[in-house]
Amino acid sequence: MSASTTPPPTPARLLSLDALRGFDMCWILGLSTVATQVLNRAFPQHQAVAELATQFTHVKWDGFRFYDLIFPLFLFLAGVSLSIALPRRLARDGRGAAIRHLLARAAILVVLGVIFSGGVKNGWDQIRWLGVLQRIGIASAAAGLLSLFLKTRGLTLAAATLLIGYFLLLRFIPVPDIGAGNFAEGMNLTNHLDSIWLPGRKYDGDHDPEGILSTLPAIATALLGLLTGKWLTSDTAPYRKAVGLIAAGALLLALGWSWHPFFPVIKKIWSSSFVLVAAGWSAILLGTFYFIVDVLGFSRGLAPFLWVGSNPIALYLASGFGFFRTISERLVTTPPPPYDWIPSAMTFLIMLATARWLHQRKIFLKV
C-alpha cells in the first residue's frame, strides 16, 4: 500500500462510483451494527422491524438479504474501476507493465488478507490463505488480465462460460459418498474441494466461503463490473447510461432468480445464480447513484460516502485491526439498554471522521 498526496479526483472521474463504494463500505464498517441495535432497541416487539433488522445479517445458507450484497457489490465496483483505470495504464505504460501491476496488486491484497485474518500468530497451520481481500485481489486481477486480451464480446463469453461451467461442475461431478448435484452445505463439490485442497484455517470448519472453486464465479462478478464500466465510459448519452444500467440490473435479477430452483442463490459458494442476483442489484444501485451524482450533479448529501469511498481498503484494514473501536472505548463506556448502541455509533462516527480527515487533506491510500 502506498500513500500519495495527489489532487482530488478529476471531473472525468465517476463520483458516483466513489459514492456507491462508500455507501457499500459504510455497512461493513459499522453502520449495519448500529442500524440493527437501534431498530431492536427502539422497536423491541415490532415484527416488521425485526424482519427489517434481519436484512443486516447474512442468510444461513441459501437465499438473499441486503447484507449478502455488500461483498459482491464491492467486487463488482472493483471491476468497474478496472475498466476506467486499466486502459489509461495500458496506453501510458504498455501491456507488460499493466500485467505486472495487476499481478503485484493481487499479491499485495493476498498478503494483506492473510495478515488481516491473523497471519502466522497461531502457527502456519492456522493461516487463512483465502478470504475477502484475497478474493478481491485474485478475482479483479483475473478479470483485468482477460480484459487486456479480449474485447467486449469475448469478456461477455468468458463471464458466461465461468457461470455455466461452474454450475455444470457442481451439478454433474459427484462428491464421494454423496453424489452429484447436491448444493447443501458440506455436501457440494465446492466445499468438498476446500476440505481436501485448501490448506490452513478455513472460515467454516473444513471449507471456506472464499474457497478455491468459488473463485471462478467471483471472477465473473468482477467481469460483469468491468463490462458495466465499459458501458459507463462509452459515448452513450448519460441519461441512457443510467436507464440502461437499471434495465440490465432488472434483467440480471430475473435471470438469477429463474436459475434459483436449479442452482440455488447461495453466497457461501458464490453460486452462479447468486452472481446474477448480486450483479443485478449492483447495476441498479450504480445506475441510481450515477443518475443522482453524475447526471443530476447532486453530491452534497452524499459527502460521507465520498469520503469513505476514497479510501475503502485503508479504512477496512483500520477497522478490522480495531483502530476505531479502541478509540471509541476510551471515549465512552457501554451504557445499559436501550442505549447500548452508543459505543457502536461512536466507533462508526470515528471512522467517518477519519475518512473526512483523509479526504480533506487529499490523502488517498491505494493498493
For each residue, the residues with C-beta under 8 A, 3 or more apart:
1: 108 112 313 314 365 366 367
2: 365 366
3: 363 365
4: 363 364 366
5: 361 362 363
6: 362 364
7: 10 362
8: 362
9: 13 15 18 310
10: 7 13
11:
12:
13: 9 10 17 18 84
14: 17 18 80 84 232 290 294
15: 9 18 19 293 294 299 306
16: 19 20 286 289 290 292 293 294
17: 13 14 20 21 77 80 81 84 286 289 309
18: 9 13 14 15 21 22 305 306 309 310
19: 15 16 22 23 289 293 299 302 305 306 309
20: 16 17 23 24 73 77 285 286 289 305 309
21: 17 18 24 25 74 77 305 308 309 312
22: 18 19 25 26 302 304 305 306 307 308 309 310 312 355
23: 19 20 26 27 285 289 302 305 309
24: 20 21 27 28 70 73 74 77
25: 21 22 28 29 74 308 309 312 315 316
26: 22 23 29 30 31 304 305 308 348
27: 23 24 31 32 56 67 70
28: 24 25 32 70 316 319
29: 25 26 308 315 316 319 324 348 351
30: 26 33 34 319 324 344 347 348 351
31: 26 27 34 35 348
32: 27 28 35 36 56 67
33: 30 36 37 56 344 348
34: 30 31 37 38 341 344 345 348
35: 31 32 38 39 53 56
36: 32 33 39 40 53 56 57
37: 33 34 40 41 340 341 344
38: 34 35 41 42 341
39: 35 36 42 43 49 50 52 53
40: 36 37 43 44 49 50 53
41: 37 38 44 337 338 339 340 341
42: 38 39 49 338
43: 39 40 46 49 50
44: 40 41
45:
46: 43 49 50
47: 50 51
48: 51 52
49: 39 40 42 43 46 52 53
50: 39 40 43 46 47 53 54
51: 47 48 54 55
52: 39 48 49 55
53: 35 36 39 40 49 50 56 57
54: 50 51 57 65
55: 51 52 65 66 67
56: 27 32 33 35 36 53 65 66 67
57: 36 53 54 65 67
58: 65 67 68 267
59: 62 63 64 65 68 267
60:
61: 184 185 266 268
62: 59 183 264 265 266
63: 59 265
64: 59 68 69 265 267 274 277 278
65: 54 55 56 57 58 59 68 69
66: 55 56 69 70
67: 27 32 55 56 57 58 70
68: 58 59 64 65 71 72 267 274 278
69: 64 65 66 72 73 278 281 282
70: 24 27 28 66 67 73 74
71: 68 74 75 132 267
72: 68 69 75 76 221 267 270 274 275 278 279 282
73: 20 24 69 70 76 77 278 281 282 285
74: 21 24 25 70 71 77 78 136 312
75: 71 72 78 79 135 136 139 140 218 221 222 225
76: 72 73 79 80 221 222 224 225 228 278 279 282 283 286
77: 17 20 21 24 73 74 80 81 225 282 286
78: 74 75 81 82 136 139 140 222 225
79: 75 76 82 83 140 143 221 222 223 224 225 226 227 228 229
80: 14 17 76 77 83 84 225 226 228 229 232 286
81: 17 77 78 84 85 229
82: 78 79 85 86 140 143 144 147 222 225 226 229
83: 79 80 86 87 147 225 226 227 228 229 230 232 233
84: 13 14 17 80 81 87 88 229 233
85: 81 82 88 89
86: 82 83 89 90 98 102 144 147 148
87: 83 84 90 91
88: 84 85 91 92
89: 85 86 92 93 97 98 101
90: 86 87 93 94 95 98 148
91: 87 88
92: 88 89
93: 89 90 96 97 98 101
94: 90 97 98
95: 90 98 99 148
96: 93 99 100
97: 89 93 94 100 101
98: 86 89 90 93 94 95 101 102 144 148
99: 95 96 102 103 145 148
100: 96 97 103 104
101: 89 93 97 98 104 105
102: 86 98 99 105 106 140 141 144 145
103: 99 100 106 107 141
104: 100 101 107 108
105: 101 102 108 109 137 140 141 367
106: 102 103 109 110 137 138 140 141
107: 103 104 110 111 137
108: 1 104 105 111 112 137 367
109: 105 106 112 113 133 134 136 137 138 313 367
110: 106 107 113 114 133 134 137 138
111: 107 108 114 115
112: 1 108 109 115 116 133 313 317 367
113: 109 110 116 117 128 130 131 132 133 134 137
114: 110 111 117 119 127 128 129 131 134
115: 111 112 118 119
116: 112 113 131 132 133 317 320 321
117: 113 114 127 128 131 201
118: 115 121 122 126 127 128 201
119: 114 115 127
120: 123 124 126 127
121: 118
122: 118 126 201
123: 120 126
124: 120 127 200
125: 199 200 201
126: 118 120 122 123 200 201
127: 114 117 118 119 120 124 199 200 201
128: 113 114 117 118 131 200 201 202 203 208
129: 114 134 198 199 200
130: 113 134 135 198 208 210 211 212 215
131: 113 114 116 117 128 134 135 203 208 210
132: 71 113 116 135 136 210
133: 109 110 112 113 116 136 137 313 316
134: 109 110 113 114 129 130 131 137 138 210
135: 75 130 131 132 138 139 210 215 218
136: 74 75 78 109 132 133 139 140
137: 105 106 107 108 109 110 113 133 134 140 141
138: 106 109 110 134 135 141 142 215 218 219
139: 75 78 135 136 142 143 215 218 219 221 222
140: 75 78 79 82 102 105 106 136 137 143 144 222
141: 102 103 105 106 137 138 144 145
142: 138 139 145 146 219 222
143: 79 82 139 140 146 147 219 222 223 225 226
144: 82 86 98 102 140 141 147 148 222 226
145: 99 102 141 142 148 149
146: 142 143 149 150 154 155 158 223
147: 82 83 86 143 144 150 155 226
148: 86 90 95 98 99 144 145
149: 145 146 154
150: 146 147 153 154 155 158
151: 154 155
152: 155 156 227 230
153: 150 156 157
154: 146 149 150 151 157 158
155: 146 147 150 151 152 158 159 223 226 227
156: 152 153 159 160 227
157: 153 154 160 161
158: 146 150 154 155 161 162 220 223
159: 155 156 162 163 220 223 224 227
160: 156 157 163 164
161: 157 158 164 165
162: 158 159 165 166 216 217 219 220 223
163: 159 160 166 167 217 220 272 275 276
164: 160 161 167 168 272
165: 161 162 168 169 216
166: 162 163 169 170 213 214 216 217 220 271 272
167: 163 164 170 171 259 262 263 271 272
168: 164 165 171 172
169: 165 166 172 173 189 213
170: 166 167 173 180 181 183 188 189 190 263 269 271
171: 167 168 180 181 263
172: 168 169 180 181
173: 169 170 180 189
174: 178 179 180
175: 178 179 180 182 187 188 189 192
176: 192
177:
178: 174 175 182 187 192
179: 174 175 182
180: 170 171 172 173 174 175 189
181: 170 171 172
182: 175 178 179 187 188
183: 62 170 187 188 263 264 266 269 271
184: 61 187 188
185: 61 188 191 204 268
186: 191 206 207
187: 175 178 182 183 184 191 192
188: 170 175 182 183 184 185 191 192 269
189: 169 170 173 175 180 192 193 213
190: 170 193 194 207 211 212 213 214 269
191: 185 186 187 188 194 195 206 207 211 269
192: 175 176 178 187 188 189 195 196 207
193: 189 190 196 197 198 211 212 213
194: 190 191 197 198 202 206 207 208 211 212 213
195: 191 192 198 202 206 207
196: 192 193
197: 193 194 212
198: 129 130 193 194 195 202 207 208 211 212
199: 125 127 129
200: 124 125 126 127 128 129
201: 117 118 122 125 126 127 128
202: 128 194 195 198 205 206 207 208 211
203: 128 131 208 209 210
204: 185 207 208 209 268
205: 202
206: 186 191 194 195 202
207: 186 190 191 192 194 195 198 202 204 211
208: 128 130 131 194 198 202 203 204 211
209: 203 204 214 267 268 269 270
210: 130 131 132 134 135 203 214 215 218
211: 130 190 191 193 194 198 202 207 208 214 215 269
212: 130 190 193 194 197 198 215
213: 166 169 189 190 193 194 216
214: 166 190 209 210 211 217 218 269 270
215: 130 135 138 139 210 211 212 218 219 270
216: 162 165 166 213 219 220
217: 162 163 166 214 220 221 270 271 272 274 275
218: 75 135 138 139 210 214 215 221 222 270 275
219: 138 139 142 143 162 215 216 222 223
220: 158 159 162 163 166 216 217 223 224 272 275
221: 72 75 76 79 139 217 218 224 225 270 275 278 279
222: 75 76 78 79 82 139 140 142 143 144 218 219 225 226
223: 79 143 146 155 158 159 162 219 220 226 227
224: 76 79 159 220 221 227 228 252 275 279 282 283
225: 75 76 77 78 79 80 82 83 143 221 222 228 229 279 282
226: 79 80 82 83 143 144 147 155 222 223 229 230
227: 79 83 152 155 156 159 223 224 230 231
228: 76 79 80 83 224 225 231 232 245 248 282 283 286
229: 79 80 81 82 83 84 225 226 232 233
230: 83 152 226 227 233 234
231: 227 228 234 236 241 244 245 248
232: 14 80 83 228 229 241 245 286 290
233: 83 84 229 230
234: 230 231 241
235:
236: 231 240 241 244
237: 240 241
238: 241 242 290 294 295
239: 242 243 291 295
240: 236 237 243 244
241: 231 232 234 236 237 238 244 245 287 290
242: 238 239 245 246 287 288 290 291 295
243: 239 240 246 247 287
244: 231 236 240 241 247 248 287
245: 228 231 232 241 242 248 249 283 284 286 287 290
246: 242 243 249 250 283 284 287 288
247: 243 244 250 251
248: 228 231 244 245 251 252 283
249: 245 246 252 253 279 280 281 282 283 284 285 287
250: 246 247 253 254 280 284
251: 247 248 254 255 280
252: 224 248 249 255 256 276 277 279 280 283
253: 249 250 256 257 276 277 280 281 284
254: 250 251 257 258 280
255: 251 252 258 259 276 280
256: 252 253 259 260 265 273 274 275 276 277 278 279 280
257: 253 254 260 265 273 277
258: 254 255 261
259: 167 255 256 262 263 272 273 276
260: 256 257 263 264 265 273 277
261: 258 264
262: 167 259
263: 167 170 171 183 259 260 271 272 273
264: 62 183 260 261 271 273
265: 62 63 64 256 257 260 271 273 274 277
266: 61 62 183 269 270 271 273 274
267: 58 59 64 68 71 72 209 270 271 274
268: 61 185 204 209
269: 170 183 188 190 191 209 211 214 266
270: 72 209 214 215 217 218 221 266 267 274 275
271: 166 167 170 183 217 263 264 265 266 267 274 275
272: 163 164 166 167 217 220 259 263 275 276
273: 256 257 259 260 263 264 265 266 276 277
274: 64 68 72 217 256 265 266 267 270 271 277 278
275: 72 163 217 218 220 221 224 256 270 271 272 278 279
276: 163 252 253 255 256 259 272 273 279 280
277: 64 252 253 256 257 260 265 273 274 280 281
278: 64 68 69 72 73 76 221 256 274 275 281 282
279: 72 76 221 224 225 249 252 256 275 276 282 283
280: 249 250 251 252 253 254 255 256 276 277 283 284
281: 69 73 249 253 277 278 284 285
282: 69 72 73 76 77 224 225 228 249 278 279 285 286
283: 76 224 228 245 246 248 249 252 279 280 286 287
284: 245 246 249 250 253 280 281 287 288
285: 20 23 73 249 281 282 288 289
286: 16 17 20 76 77 80 228 232 245 282 283 289 290
287: 241 242 243 244 245 246 249 283 284 290 291
288: 242 246 284 285 291 292
289: 16 17 19 20 23 285 286 292 293
290: 14 16 232 238 241 242 245 286 287 293 294 295
291: 239 242 287 288 294 295 296
292: 16 288 289 295 296 298 302
293: 15 16 19 289 290 296 297 298 299 302
294: 14 15 16 238 290 291 297
295: 238 239 242 290 291 292
296: 291 292 293
297: 293 294
298: 292 293 301 302
299: 15 19 293 302 303 306
300: 303
301: 298
302: 19 22 23 292 293 298 299 305 306
303: 299 300 306 307
304: 22 26 307 308 352 355 356
305: 18 19 20 21 22 23 26 302 308 309
306: 15 18 19 22 299 302 303 309 310 359
307: 22 303 304 310 311 352 355 356 358 359
308: 21 22 25 26 29 304 305 311 312 315 351 352 355
309: 17 18 19 20 21 22 23 25 305 306 312
310: 9 18 22 306 307 355 358 359 364
311: 307 308 314 315 355 358 359 363 364 365
312: 21 22 25 74 308 309 315 316
313: 1 109 112 133 316 317 365 366 367
314: 1 311 317 318 358 365
315: 25 29 308 311 312 318 319 351 354 355
316: 25 28 29 133 312 313 319 320
317: 112 116 313 314 320 321
318: 314 315 321 323 324 351 354
319: 28 29 30 315 316 322 323 324 325 351
320: 116 316 317
321: 116 317 318
322: 319 325 326
323: 318 319 326 327
324: 29 30 318 319 327 328 347 348 350 351 354
325: 319 322 328 329 347
326: 322 323 329 330
327: 323 324 330 331 347 350
328: 324 325 331 332 343 346 347 350
329: 325 326 332 343
330: 326 327
331: 327 328 346
332: 328 329 342 343 346
333: 343
334: 340 342 343
335: 339 340 342
336: 339 340
337: 41 340
338: 41 42 341
339: 41 335 336 342
340: 37 41 334 335 336 337 343
341: 34 37 38 41 338 344 345
342: 332 334 335 339 345 346
343: 328 329 332 333 334 340 346 347
344: 30 33 34 37 341 347 348
345: 34 341 342 348 349
346: 328 331 332 342 343 349 350
347: 30 324 325 327 328 343 344 350 351
348: 26 29 30 31 33 34 324 344 345 351 352
349: 345 346 352 353
350: 324 327 328 346 347 353 354
351: 29 30 308 315 318 319 324 347 348 354 355
352: 304 307 308 348 349 355 356
353: 349 350 356 357
354: 315 318 324 350 351 357 358
355: 22 304 307 308 310 311 315 351 352 358 359
356: 304 307 352 353 359 360
357: 353 354 360 361
358: 307 310 311 314 354 355 361 363 364 365
359: 306 307 310 311 355 356 362 363
360: 356 357
361: 5 357 358
362: 5 6 7 8 359
363: 3 4 5 311 358 359
364: 4 6 310 311 358
365: 1 2 3 311 313 314 358
366: 1 2 4 313
367: 1 105 108 109 112 313
